[in-house]
Amino acid sequence: MAVEDDKSVVEFPDLGSSSSESHGGCSSDLQGLRREKLNQFLTVCGKEERVPGQPKKHWEKRSHQRKNVYVTRATTAIVAALEVITPGDAGHLWTAVQSSRGVETALGIDDNIDRKYLDIPTCYKSGHPQAGPGNYGRLGSLS
């Protein structure tokens, strides 16, 4: 995907195979370069958040506070990308991306979540008799 407004050329250094570590199929040097370029993108977009360095622990072993830091920074990066791809219409693109399930497919996430549970606000607004406060546990009968 290319951003048509930008005609600049980005040159990436030849990292070779001298890196000793690999994470997710990428050398640590390449991961560092990706983070650097992502942070440059965020700076150009006027975002204050920066993507942190290589995590030292797996997600499951991180503290709740540390997970929140990553969630906040990922949110910033995602929003910045959406705003660049569809200026002024990022919300609609985000909704379409979520509906497409393409991100989950690309990441290999197999969530067997029943999608009707994710639409509680719509159920509540629709006046469904079991969709009142305190009745969220009974929304399974909406089908």
Order of alpha helices (4+ residues) and beta strands (2+ residues): beta-beta-alpha-alpha-alpha-alpha-alpha
